[in-house]
């Protein structure tokens, strides 16, 4: 997403009083932030030779990439500040690092290219002083571009297979007196945390980092995301270790999931799963002894293939539900009341060109202007209604209008009924109203 699209998201966030933007700037699939000391990060690490096609194991062989310039970074940070939003950058290590290793192979355990596949991959940084100095340097340069109180250092989904096969890793374990290979991730994450603290910032990690066998500094903030591990269990562990937490469990806040069962009523694809607005609204903020700093929604972009409209569609209104749940906590007024007030905001959001998902699963900015000869109405009780507008004869309806209307009817009918028969009846009714206009065809 380019700088103007990031600002568009920030502007919408500010509408709902969201005051933190966690910006994930590095991953296996690309490096997105400039660095003067390590120019290959953007020259090589920012570009991949293709992008995974859907959920398959193949990619499209279309070169993709790019990175923000220093001026763009400063502009985005300044704009966020004007909206009272703090940007929290993330440089992930020692996993999710394949783009770095493509640019600087000496930092890896084996040869690597910028990843064309999604997910948690095998490549990790070589456990060495050189690697840890690299991370410290990158954190330092990033901090110069992004002025923030917090800095996220990742620490999640670190594979250990390469280390298990590495003589260098075994020597590293011996020199640091580590009992198991997972401890390598602990030492390297500790190094990143110390680099952040040296800058006067507070470090943030994903909850995986609590389980690497090396205790985190107590003032490290932990983001609780692995809901399948039990949020209560993770929160209690954080409390025992003295960490404040951010609630961001996968089953309640991962906005890259479908918003209807199996995506049957979604306008765009998704990673899978099912997370509707009500589930987000019901996010639990019980820290079980740990101090809860807030909540966060994850808008991972692997499956955001429709540009900024897709971004908006996944973010809103679920992001608005998260904002109200976070600000109100136990005192939130209820989902029904939230929906009522959200309805009142929709004209304003459309005016801001925010392509939110409406109650029927449609895109807010793709509502078709209906030809005046006919009208299509939603009715809660009787479903779809199509009727003639006598103010303009049907014979004056253009062929293009009827095609647009047909697409709209199909969309509405499929969103209100799973079976094809109702869709066929809706299209047949439309044909009769238009006097059997040619070019209309009911399809399964």
BELMO-V276177 format. One record per residue. N is the residue number from 0. RES is the residue in one small letter. PHI is phi in whole degrees, 0 to 359 (999 if undefined). D_LAST is the distance of its C-alpha to the last C-alpha in Angstrom with 1 decimal. Layout:
n=N res=RES phi=PHI d_last=D_LAST
n=N res=RES phi=PHI d_last=D_LAST
This chain:
n=0 res=x phi=999 d_last=36.0
n=1 res=x phi=282 d_last=38.8
n=2 res=x phi=299 d_last=41.6
n=3 res=x phi=293 d_last=40.2
n=4 res=x phi=289 d_last=37.0
n=5 res=x phi=296 d_last=39.2
n=6 res=x phi=295 d_last=41.2
n=7 res=x phi=301 d_last=38.1
n=8 res=x phi=295 d_last=37.3
n=9 res=x phi=299 d_last=41.0
n=10 res=x phi=298 d_last=41.1
n=11 res=x phi=291 d_last=38.2
n=12 res=x phi=304 d_last=39.9
n=13 res=x phi=298 d_last=43.1
n=14 res=x phi=298 d_last=41.4
n=15 res=x phi=250 d_last=41.0
n=16 res=x phi=61 d_last=44.5
n=17 res=x phi=284 d_last=43.3
n=18 res=x phi=237 d_last=46.5
n=19 res=x phi=223 d_last=45.7
n=20 res=x phi=236 d_last=43.5
n=21 res=x phi=277 d_last=43.4
n=22 res=x phi=253 d_last=42.8
n=23 res=x phi=276 d_last=41.8
n=24 res=x phi=259 d_last=43.3
n=25 res=x phi=216 d_last=43.4
n=26 res=x phi=194 d_last=41.2
n=27 res=x phi=299 d_last=40.6
n=28 res=x phi=269 d_last=38.1
n=29 res=x phi=167 d_last=40.5
n=30 res=x phi=249 d_last=43.7
n=31 res=x phi=240 d_last=43.4
n=32 res=x phi=229 d_last=47.0
n=33 res=x phi=291 d_last=50.0
n=34 res=x phi=211 d_last=53.0
n=35 res=x phi=289 d_last=56.3
n=36 res=x phi=288 d_last=57.9
n=37 res=x phi=235 d_last=54.9
n=38 res=x phi=296 d_last=53.3
n=39 res=x phi=292 d_last=51.2
n=40 res=x phi=301 d_last=49.0
n=41 res=x phi=265 d_last=47.4
n=42 res=x phi=290 d_last=48.2
n=43 res=x phi=245 d_last=46.6
n=44 res=x phi=293 d_last=45.2
n=45 res=x phi=275 d_last=42.9
n=46 res=x phi=234 d_last=40.9
n=47 res=x phi=240 d_last=38.5
n=48 res=x phi=273 d_last=37.3
n=49 res=x phi=171 d_last=33.6
n=50 res=x phi=230 d_last=31.2
n=51 res=x phi=309 d_last=29.2
n=52 res=x phi=268 d_last=25.5
n=53 res=x phi=54 d_last=23.6
n=54 res=x phi=254 d_last=24.9
n=55 res=x phi=274 d_last=25.9
n=56 res=x phi=262 d_last=29.5
n=57 res=x phi=247 d_last=29.3
n=58 res=x phi=232 d_last=29.8
n=59 res=x phi=272 d_last=29.1
n=60 res=x phi=60 d_last=32.7
n=61 res=x phi=252 d_last=32.9
n=62 res=x phi=298 d_last=36.2
n=63 res=x phi=220 d_last=35.9
n=64 res=x phi=163 d_last=38.6
n=65 res=x phi=129 d_last=41.2
n=66 res=x phi=210 d_last=43.5
n=67 res=x phi=284 d_last=45.0
n=68 res=x phi=275 d_last=48.4
n=69 res=x phi=299 d_last=51.3
n=70 res=x phi=294 d_last=51.3
n=71 res=x phi=296 d_last=47.7
n=72 res=x phi=300 d_last=48.4
n=73 res=x phi=296 d_last=51.3
n=74 res=x phi=296 d_last=49.5
n=75 res=x phi=294 d_last=46.7
n=76 res=x phi=297 d_last=49.3
n=77 res=x phi=296 d_last=51.3
n=78 res=x phi=295 d_last=48.3
n=79 res=x phi=299 d_last=47.4
n=80 res=x phi=299 d_last=51.0
n=81 res=x phi=295 d_last=50.9
n=82 res=x phi=262 d_last=48.1
n=83 res=x phi=64 d_last=50.1
n=84 res=x phi=246 d_last=47.7
n=85 res=x phi=266 d_last=49.3
n=86 res=x phi=270 d_last=47.5
n=87 res=x phi=251 d_last=47.9
n=88 res=x phi=282 d_last=47.4
n=89 res=x phi=232 d_last=46.5
n=90 res=x phi=244 d_last=47.7
n=91 res=x phi=276 d_last=46.4
n=92 res=x phi=196 d_last=48.6
n=93 res=x phi=272 d_last=49.6
n=94 res=x phi=259 d_last=45.9
n=95 res=x phi=50 d_last=43.0
n=96 res=x phi=234 d_last=45.4
n=97 res=x phi=298 d_last=44.1
n=98 res=x phi=297 d_last=44.0
n=99 res=x phi=295 d_last=47.7
n=100 res=x phi=290 d_last=48.5
n=101 res=x phi=293 d_last=46.9
n=102 res=x phi=281 d_last=49.3
n=103 res=x phi=227 d_last=52.3
n=104 res=x phi=302 d_last=52.1
n=105 res=x phi=295 d_last=55.5
n=106 res=x phi=271 d_last=54.1
n=107 res=x phi=250 d_last=51.8
n=108 res=x phi=270 d_last=52.3
n=109 res=x phi=204 d_last=50.4
n=110 res=x phi=301 d_last=48.9
n=111 res=x phi=212 d_last=45.7
n=112 res=x phi=245 d_last=43.3
n=113 res=x phi=301 d_last=41.3
n=114 res=x phi=294 d_last=38.3
n=115 res=x phi=255 d_last=34.9
n=116 res=x phi=252 d_last=33.5
n=117 res=x phi=264 d_last=33.1
n=118 res=x phi=102 d_last=34.7
n=119 res=x phi=276 d_last=38.2
n=120 res=x phi=254 d_last=39.9
n=121 res=x phi=281 d_last=43.1
n=122 res=x phi=292 d_last=45.3
n=123 res=x phi=224 d_last=48.1
n=124 res=x phi=288 d_last=51.2
n=125 res=x phi=293 d_last=54.4
n=126 res=x phi=285 d_last=56.7
n=127 res=x phi=206 d_last=59.6
n=128 res=x phi=296 d_last=61.7
n=129 res=x phi=299 d_last=60.3
n=130 res=x phi=298 d_last=56.7
n=131 res=x phi=291 d_last=57.9
n=132 res=x phi=295 d_last=59.9
n=133 res=x phi=302 d_last=56.8
n=134 res=x phi=299 d_last=54.8
n=135 res=x phi=298 d_last=57.7
n=136 res=x phi=297 d_last=58.0
n=137 res=x phi=294 d_last=54.3
n=138 res=x phi=300 d_last=54.5
n=139 res=x phi=298 d_last=57.6
n=140 res=x phi=291 d_last=56.0
n=141 res=x phi=296 d_last=52.8
n=142 res=x phi=297 d_last=55.0
n=143 res=x phi=289 d_last=56.7
n=144 res=x phi=273 d_last=53.5
n=145 res=x phi=239 d_last=52.0
n=146 res=x phi=277 d_last=54.6
n=147 res=x phi=209 d_last=53.6
n=148 res=x phi=279 d_last=55.2
n=149 res=x phi=242 d_last=52.8
n=150 res=x phi=217 d_last=51.6
n=151 res=x phi=269 d_last=48.9
n=152 res=x phi=247 d_last=49.8
n=153 res=x phi=77 d_last=46.8
n=154 res=x phi=86 d_last=48.0
n=155 res=x phi=257 d_last=44.6
n=156 res=x phi=47 d_last=42.9
n=157 res=x phi=271 d_last=45.9
n=158 res=x phi=285 d_last=45.6
n=159 res=x phi=242 d_last=48.9
n=160 res=x phi=302 d_last=48.3
n=161 res=x phi=295 d_last=50.0
n=162 res=x phi=294 d_last=52.9
n=163 res=x phi=297 d_last=53.4
n=164 res=x phi=262 d_last=54.0
n=165 res=x phi=256 d_last=56.2
n=166 res=x phi=292 d_last=60.0
n=167 res=x phi=298 d_last=59.9
n=168 res=x phi=294 d_last=58.0
n=169 res=x phi=296 d_last=60.5
n=170 res=x phi=295 d_last=63.3
n=171 res=x phi=297 d_last=61.6
n=172 res=x phi=298 d_last=61.3
n=173 res=x phi=294 d_last=65.0
n=174 res=x phi=291 d_last=66.2
n=175 res=x phi=256 d_last=64.3
n=176 res=x phi=53 d_last=65.2
n=177 res=x phi=267 d_last=61.6
n=178 res=x phi=277 d_last=60.9
n=179 res=x phi=218 d_last=57.3
n=180 res=x phi=293 d_last=55.0
n=181 res=x phi=299 d_last=53.0
n=182 res=x phi=298 d_last=56.1
n=183 res=x phi=301 d_last=55.7
n=184 res=x phi=300 d_last=52.8
n=185 res=x phi=298 d_last=55.0
n=186 res=x phi=295 d_last=57.8
n=187 res=x phi=291 d_last=55.6
n=188 res=x phi=291 d_last=53.9
n=189 res=x phi=302 d_last=57.4
n=190 res=x phi=301 d_last=58.5
n=191 res=x phi=297 d_last=55.6
n=192 res=x phi=297 d_last=56.5
n=193 res=x phi=297 d_last=60.2
n=194 res=x phi=297 d_last=59.3
n=195 res=x phi=294 d_last=57.4
n=196 res=x phi=295 d_last=60.3
n=197 res=x phi=299 d_last=62.8
n=198 res=x phi=273 d_last=61.1
n=199 res=x phi=81 d_last=61.5
n=200 res=x phi=257 d_last=57.8
n=201 res=x phi=253 d_last=56.2
n=202 res=x phi=277 d_last=54.0
n=203 res=x phi=233 d_last=50.6
n=204 res=x phi=225 d_last=48.8
n=205 res=x phi=281 d_last=45.8
n=206 res=x phi=295 d_last=46.7
n=207 res=x phi=306 d_last=46.6
n=208 res=x phi=293 d_last=50.0
n=209 res=x phi=284 d_last=51.7
n=210 res=x phi=241 d_last=51.4
n=211 res=x phi=259 d_last=53.0
n=212 res=x phi=82 d_last=56.4
n=213 res=x phi=238 d_last=58.0
n=214 res=x phi=301 d_last=58.5
n=215 res=x phi=278 d_last=57.1
n=216 res=x phi=305 d_last=59.5
n=217 res=x phi=298 d_last=59.4
n=218 res=x phi=274 d_last=58.4
n=219 res=x phi=285 d_last=55.2
n=220 res=x phi=275 d_last=52.1
n=221 res=x phi=246 d_last=49.4
n=222 res=x phi=267 d_last=45.7
n=223 res=x phi=272 d_last=44.2
n=224 res=x phi=241 d_last=40.7
n=225 res=x phi=276 d_last=40.3
n=226 res=x phi=299 d_last=39.2
n=227 res=x phi=290 d_last=38.8
n=228 res=x phi=274 d_last=42.6
n=229 res=x phi=92 d_last=43.2
n=230 res=x phi=298 d_last=43.8
n=231 res=x phi=300 d_last=46.8
n=232 res=x phi=298 d_last=48.3
n=233 res=x phi=295 d_last=47.8
n=234 res=x phi=297 d_last=49.3
n=235 res=x phi=295 d_last=52.3
n=236 res=x phi=297 d_last=53.0
n=237 res=x phi=298 d_last=52.9
n=238 res=x phi=298 d_last=55.3
n=239 res=x phi=297 d_last=57.6
n=240 res=x phi=267 d_last=57.8
n=241 res=x phi=84 d_last=58.3
n=242 res=x phi=265 d_last=55.1
n=243 res=x phi=283 d_last=53.4
n=244 res=x phi=229 d_last=49.6
n=245 res=x phi=240 d_last=46.4
n=246 res=x phi=277 d_last=43.5
n=247 res=x phi=210 d_last=40.3
n=248 res=x phi=296 d_last=38.7
n=249 res=x phi=303 d_last=35.5
n=250 res=x phi=280 d_last=33.8
n=251 res=x phi=232 d_last=34.7
n=252 res=x phi=226 d_last=35.1
n=253 res=x phi=272 d_last=33.0
n=254 res=x phi=277 d_last=30.7
n=255 res=x phi=273 d_last=28.7
n=256 res=x phi=271 d_last=26.7
n=257 res=x phi=297 d_last=23.3
n=258 res=x phi=256 d_last=23.8
n=259 res=x phi=223 d_last=21.1
n=260 res=x phi=305 d_last=20.6
n=261 res=x phi=61 d_last=19.0
n=262 res=x phi=69 d_last=18.3
n=263 res=x phi=297 d_last=15.1
n=264 res=x phi=236 d_last=16.4
n=265 res=x phi=250 d_last=18.4
n=266 res=x phi=278 d_last=18.3
n=267 res=x phi=229 d_last=20.1
n=268 res=x phi=287 d_last=20.6
n=269 res=x phi=202 d_last=23.6
n=270 res=x phi=291 d_last=26.0
n=271 res=x phi=132 d_last=24.4
n=272 res=x phi=65 d_last=25.9
n=273 res=x phi=204 d_last=25.5
n=274 res=x phi=219 d_last=28.0
n=275 res=x phi=269 d_last=27.5
n=276 res=x phi=295 d_last=30.1
n=277 res=x phi=299 d_last=31.8
n=278 res=x phi=299 d_last=32.6
n=279 res=x phi=296 d_last=34.2
n=280 res=x phi=299 d_last=36.1
n=281 res=x phi=269 d_last=37.6
n=282 res=x phi=306 d_last=39.1
n=283 res=x phi=270 d_last=42.4
n=284 res=x phi=250 d_last=45.5
n=285 res=x phi=287 d_last=48.0
n=286 res=x phi=275 d_last=49.9
n=287 res=x phi=49 d_last=51.7
n=288 res=x phi=104 d_last=54.9
n=289 res=x phi=271 d_last=53.6
n=290 res=x phi=288 d_last=53.8
n=291 res=x phi=262 d_last=50.3
n=292 res=x phi=276 d_last=50.2
n=293 res=x phi=162 d_last=46.7
n=294 res=x phi=234 d_last=43.0
n=295 res=x phi=214 d_last=40.7
n=296 res=x phi=256 d_last=37.0
n=297 res=x phi=263 d_last=35.9
n=298 res=x phi=245 d_last=33.6
n=299 res=x phi=298 d_last=33.4
n=300 res=x phi=256 d_last=31.7
n=301 res=x phi=306 d_last=30.5
n=302 res=x phi=255 d_last=26.9
n=303 res=x phi=265 d_last=27.3
n=304 res=x phi=258 d_last=25.8
n=305 res=x phi=257 d_last=25.0
n=306 res=x phi=70 d_last=28.7
n=307 res=x phi=293 d_last=30.5
n=308 res=x phi=293 d_last=27.5
n=309 res=x phi=294 d_last=26.0
n=310 res=x phi=302 d_last=29.6
n=311 res=x phi=300 d_last=29.8
n=312 res=x phi=301 d_last=26.5
n=313 res=x phi=283 d_last=27.6
n=314 res=x phi=281 d_last=31.2
n=315 res=x phi=233 d_last=30.8
n=316 res=x phi=268 d_last=31.1
n=317 res=x phi=298 d_last=31.7
n=318 res=x phi=296 d_last=34.8
n=319 res=x phi=294 d_last=36.1
n=320 res=x phi=296 d_last=35.9
n=321 res=x phi=297 d_last=37.8
n=322 res=x phi=298 d_last=40.4
n=323 res=x phi=294 d_last=41.1
n=324 res=x phi=298 d_last=41.2
n=325 res=x phi=289 d_last=43.6
n=326 res=x phi=291 d_last=45.9
n=327 res=x phi=267 d_last=46.0
n=328 res=x phi=57 d_last=46.0
n=329 res=x phi=292 d_last=46.9
n=330 res=x phi=262 d_last=47.3
n=331 res=x phi=299 d_last=43.8
n=332 res=x phi=285 d_last=43.1
n=333 res=x phi=116 d_last=39.9
n=334 res=x phi=294 d_last=36.2
n=335 res=x phi=299 d_last=35.7
n=336 res=x phi=294 d_last=38.4
n=337 res=x phi=301 d_last=37.1
n=338 res=x phi=298 d_last=33.7
n=339 res=x phi=298 d_last=35.6
n=340 res=x phi=289 d_last=37.7
n=341 res=x phi=297 d_last=34.8
n=342 res=x phi=302 d_last=33.2
n=343 res=x phi=290 d_last=36.4
n=344 res=x phi=274 d_last=36.3
n=345 res=x phi=300 d_last=32.9
n=346 res=x phi=300 d_last=34.3
n=347 res=x phi=295 d_last=37.0
n=348 res=x phi=294 d_last=34.6
n=349 res=x phi=298 d_last=32.5
n=350 res=x phi=298 d_last=35.8
n=351 res=x phi=274 d_last=36.5
n=352 res=x phi=62 d_last=33.2
n=353 res=x phi=265 d_last=32.0
n=354 res=x phi=271 d_last=28.2
n=355 res=x phi=290 d_last=28.1
n=356 res=x phi=272 d_last=25.1
n=357 res=x phi=273 d_last=24.9
n=358 res=x phi=294 d_last=24.4
n=359 res=x phi=260 d_last=20.7
n=360 res=x phi=86 d_last=20.2
n=361 res=x phi=275 d_last=20.2
n=362 res=x phi=279 d_last=22.7
n=363 res=x phi=298 d_last=25.8
n=364 res=x phi=264 d_last=26.4
n=365 res=x phi=247 d_last=23.0
n=366 res=x phi=297 d_last=23.0
n=367 res=x phi=282 d_last=22.2
n=368 res=x phi=280 d_last=24.8
n=369 res=x phi=285 d_last=23.3
n=370 res=x phi=304 d_last=24.5
n=371 res=x phi=293 d_last=27.3
n=372 res=x phi=290 d_last=26.1
n=373 res=x phi=221 d_last=23.5
n=374 res=x phi=226 d_last=23.4
n=375 res=x phi=243 d_last=20.8
n=376 res=x phi=233 d_last=22.4
n=377 res=x phi=266 d_last=21.8
n=378 res=x phi=227 d_last=23.6
n=379 res=x phi=300 d_last=24.4
n=380 res=x phi=263 d_last=24.7
n=381 res=x phi=260 d_last=22.3
n=382 res=x phi=83 d_last=19.5
n=383 res=x phi=276 d_last=18.0
n=384 res=x phi=234 d_last=20.2
n=385 res=x phi=237 d_last=19.8
n=386 res=x phi=215 d_last=23.0
n=387 res=x phi=286 d_last=25.1
n=388 res=x phi=262 d_last=28.0
n=389 res=x phi=290 d_last=30.8
n=390 res=x phi=292 d_last=32.8
n=391 res=x phi=219 d_last=30.9
n=392 res=x phi=299 d_last=29.5
n=393 res=x phi=296 d_last=25.9
n=394 res=x phi=294 d_last=27.1
n=395 res=x phi=272 d_last=28.4
n=396 res=x phi=287 d_last=25.1
n=397 res=x phi=289 d_last=24.6
n=398 res=x phi=300 d_last=21.6
n=399 res=x phi=297 d_last=21.4
n=400 res=x phi=297 d_last=21.4
n=401 res=x phi=294 d_last=18.5
n=402 res=x phi=294 d_last=16.4
n=403 res=x phi=296 d_last=17.7
n=404 res=x phi=294 d_last=17.1
n=405 res=x phi=301 d_last=13.4
n=406 res=x phi=299 d_last=13.0
n=407 res=x phi=294 d_last=15.2
n=408 res=x phi=299 d_last=13.5
n=409 res=x phi=302 d_last=10.1
n=410 res=x phi=297 d_last=12.6
n=411 res=x phi=295 d_last=14.6
n=412 res=x phi=297 d_last=12.1
n=413 res=x phi=290 d_last=10.7
n=414 res=x phi=282 d_last=14.4
n=415 res=x phi=257 d_last=15.5
n=416 res=x phi=209 d_last=13.2
n=417 res=x phi=282 d_last=11.6
n=418 res=x phi=274 d_last=9.8
n=419 res=x phi=291 d_last=6.5
n=420 res=x phi=298 d_last=9.0
n=421 res=x phi=291 d_last=11.0
n=422 res=x phi=294 d_last=8.7
n=423 res=x phi=298 d_last=8.2
n=424 res=x phi=295 d_last=12.0
n=425 res=x phi=295 d_last=12.8
n=426 res=x phi=293 d_last=11.4
n=427 res=x phi=298 d_last=13.2
n=428 res=x phi=298 d_last=16.2
n=429 res=x phi=297 d_last=16.3
n=430 res=x phi=300 d_last=16.3
n=431 res=x phi=295 d_last=19.2
n=432 res=x phi=294 d_last=21.1
n=433 res=x phi=267 d_last=21.0
n=434 res=x phi=70 d_last=22.2
n=435 res=x phi=71 d_last=19.3
n=436 res=x phi=308 d_last=19.5
n=437 res=x phi=289 d_last=18.3
n=438 res=x phi=94 d_last=15.9
n=439 res=x phi=260 d_last=13.3
n=440 res=x phi=216 d_last=9.9
n=441 res=x phi=279 d_last=6.9
n=442 res=x phi=236 d_last=3.7
n=443 res=x phi=286 d_last=0.0
